[in-house]
């Protein structure tokens, strides 16, 4: 069971990981599936050293893992549960925006997109 101190550490690590816009962009890319640093750099228009530094931070935070594949290294979200949780966090945060439609067709949250009791 997580203690308050360890839960706080987890929250701090997540906050640190997502505090930088480029790390957040890398995380969003990795939510779609594993990727190689060179691909990330090209798609996100970041230098190789910049991508490397951000991936090192995400690794140190325990959010991504590196999988050596021959001469290249593939990165992915550390655990499928974490990937689902991050995706749910993004979706939930979007749903809080009054102008954004809820993406959950089965939503029963009161006051959200007409779902549930008001």
Protein Blocks (a to p, Z undefined) as FASTA:
>chain_A
ZZfklmmmmmmmmmmmmmpmklmmmmmmmmnoccdfklmmmmnopafklmmmmmmmmmmn
opaccddehjbccdddfbfklmmmmmmmmmmmmmmpmkbccfbfkbcbehighiajZZ
